Amino acid sequence: MTWLKNYPREYYQKYERVQVQNDCGWYQVYKLPKNVYAICEPQHFQEVNFFLIMGESYALLLDTGEGFCPIRPLIEELYDGEIITFNSHFHFDHIASNHEFQPIHVFEDDSVKHVAENGLPKEALGAQLDEEMFQFGYPQTLDAENFYIRPYETEFVADGEEFDLGDRKIQVLHTPGHSNDCIMLYDEANKILFTGDTFYLGALYAHFDCAEFGHGNLQQYYETMKRLTAAIPQDVKLYCSHNDFIADWHKLQETADGLAHILHGETAGEREVAVGHTYLEDGKTISEYPCDGFSIVYNTSHLK
Ligand SMILES: [Zn+2]
């Protein structure tokens, strides 16, 4: 599998590893600047990250990961107070342990409501549960045959809404494009923008068009990135939900520029989409636009 090249990832060495008891041999925890924990799942293809933002009155958990192992005991090992939980968006790799933390704060959207009410069957994950997607095979607690994502209770949040954790304030920004319900969390005082899947150092997905993943929208994605580059100061760091934890502000600008090129049909340098980056859609119409340290995957039929 190509995703296993350069493994283990060098970028983890930049961060302070935290040893925990309840990692199930699966999760890894890192302490990031400004009192934020990153919890990651480096043994699965998705290499997903989620975040525990520590506050004086309560902590905010952004996403709950892939659900292959119990996560609540690990989170409680890191923080024994009240926890309020958010989803950056409703895709399977960020919501699978929601049932351990409900209600989940989400942006109101029909796709979200459907998944929250019904959960997701394993078929909705495409090839993501195939054993080759796992670095060392399945974790002990995963019964891949019978895996499914459970329904969860939601509470809706609005663009601009603020949550006061006691000594820090977190603002919700609605950032559609990757999917319609995408939000980012902005910690202005600590100069952190939690970007979800709207930006990370990897293949950004703007191509989805189905019930399980919702609908990506290139124009909206571009408008989101333009709005962010105008609103977010350049010394803010991006805390990302896949791969390396932290990226620079300039990646917001580069993403906006890349999307503008795609929308204007200036797509020289396209390449075939890497294995694993298509899910349930027709691979023939999917292209990948390379940028510096990341790429944008889009559906050419959405440009017409
Ligand atoms: Zn994701």
Residues whose N, C-alpha, C, O or C-beta is under 5 A from the ligand:
A	BS01	ZN	D93 D197
